[in-house]
Amino acid sequence: MKAKLDVDATKLFEALKYQIHVAIEYCHALSDDESLWVEVFGDVTVGADSQIEVKDYEDDLTDSHENLWNTLNNWLKPDFNHELYRNLILLTTQTFGANSTLKDWNQKAPKERLAILEGILAASEERHAKPKKAGATDAKLPEPSKALKLQRKVLADERRDALLLALPKIQIVTDQPGLLEHIEWYKRNYLRPLPPNRQDDYLGDLFGFITSAAKITNGWEISSAEFTAKTRELTARYMVGTVKFPPVNHEALEQQASAMDVSERSFAIKLSEIGGQKFIPRATADLLHAQHYIAELIKDCGVFLPDFDSYRRNHHQTHCSSRLYEMEGADPSLSHEELQILSRKFYLRRCQESVMPFCSFENTPTEFRNGIYQMLADEPAGTGVEGLYWRLWD
């Protein structure tokens, strides 16, 4: 379908998407305690550092272009306190016009910048006052253009003090890549570690995070911490290949386990009821290994609690099914002692089974998987899920 509606919002959505991608870029530069806001105080606001107006235009940035003067006007409005920011940035896809007097704006002193703006207004007023037809000196002046009206507002006497305070902060950043070019630039600069066929998915998820309903309706603030957490999560999700578990001091963990009194812990009680007291030291060490691995993986490798929850849930479901299978096959005439023996064999068999890989990690340690068993067995009763037991009786 090629025909478009009379009111086509495509350009509006493109401009908003471009603004969000610029915001994503600025998120990478946030300090640890900084936040970024979208469409709250302006297009993009970076803490107390910068207020950025993001504009996606196809034509040149001429002296009288509304993009410039509308931005200046907005920064000088009484309800916008530009004194809160160190930088006021007009970031645009435009190129300076061939005859523009703005070309060296960023290198000019405040007095020179004021002279440039006053010169533009004077030229506009002269063009406005010039008769349209030869000899028509008494002709009625036309209505001032929108650009001229904005220029008059910006340079009005009542705004002069605010303008003089703002001028040193104003930067004009031109020749920025358009939407598609910016996306490709972002991929080259931030997503090189990811396979090319997964970069769009990564960027789509990151865009969705920034534009989520929760963000938009709660102040549209993105903190440095949550942006970092999200990018780590997405990198872990879309990275192809394997990564290694962090190293651990096995001897230290086993010594710690041997010194612990776990007799009242649920995982130890469940081993004792099958006559498996001799298994408790090893089980304790496995539990400590799993706890240590989880802490290190969350801290250093961009792994998140939902990843562990999924791994635990899979093992819990598999264990419950395996236990029911063994109970169905048990001879009902067996004594309690004989059931304990079968239960201990069941425990040992489960602990020596091949280890299910965790996420995309290489060589998931047996101690990690067996420690997950002990963590599940150590959960208190009444949590709403079936407990993990080793006994082959109800």
Steps between C-alpha positions, in 0.01 A plus 500: 500500500674816377238767562543701821246678715458875467660534845821296483676469836799313358737796533383563856578143600834512319592817690403343833691181423804711406469688829490173698808365323686820584389457861634143499835630381514754783408230753839339437673814629304529826698506822413238759263729691350682200167464326366600160149624424309489171231758419478624859708821501572491126581240236786339696630616838823364650495576871614856570751483217317537171165586351490363144252586230505226235386598151477286187470731197587448135559865399798721588533694823482858371522814711122537518407134526219446750686205652763731651274784605225281640760319711646827628150626576417186700819530706415862589140440608433591865388145584834353383788566738808471281719593798461138618718373213862542403432437131212580267545290187316518169579168335377481142542298184524828307805647333569871527374689197761623254458863607425442866669726754458226763773270369759582766249546781664258744833682473352845555504699825161593651520859372573374150206260520270784602626706206424209264142473625447877484640503146256227395207691650609824328519323164158346553346834595653659188356230275163534671491878456611491137206565261400195302440700182708772342357847581259367763650701787162547668404136475378337822762273659416133493454296814844418652617146433506248782880514499500879539251482785726251677808716440324800651403294807850366555663844473229694683623741767313320777688178417843654457632406846388136460650488150836631620510228768407228252730595211824355648329161545348464156659253260382419148589145393427451130547231236378219725410174324135436422297226669623202297857629487495561876384143564782362288746731679376373835544138395857565388592681820312302766388163364809360329531209750156373391438299184360726225178298476423569868578870514156612383334283767728648766428856390128431474490372858703796624267740316203321658654539845548877453146549361315263732167616641644479851777744406279744313233518773748531786701802396686340207821485702782257421763465769856400428466191720192361328635578153821314585302207638284485187794509259674225697185290489458547126868431430478174693179409316621569148863400528561178309759256622597388844649665802670345798391478860707720731780324694437405864719396789368144540720422799386806692132424434541138608677606820220745569244224441675261739487761778129569463226350717217432256315237700188718522502599133230349281741359240693315774184368666380362165828315456488367857156352450637270228799407716727725298683680783831426330384698196440820699857645490517465123148639465594799716804571285286477185252745653779749574638457148162581345454808719850623414454442127168684499645802679800518265296450183257777594785734591734444207331322212170676439290201615169584663281338763234392245770287331564317828130471575444332164790260557374414850145448377611262224700291746216500751251372244741234369578383853135469599425294190803275559404445862141406410633258238719327759215485753267342243756229432576422864379171646225587755617217726842660562590586855590852612870411506479365147323817381778704659757304302307561175469868593876534555564336163249740345685794659839385375365432153351850480827658614707319237272563202624715213475868583247712317688806359422831665411766238788509247772420751768249418546197729238574764659364824348196664526678836282779364225264383513286815505817709177603327350169619600583857362855470167356386505244783580776748194707416248510786171316473188692411649712220226395260704247301570132555808453714810319377548170684731202458283246681308257282193491721225748579 
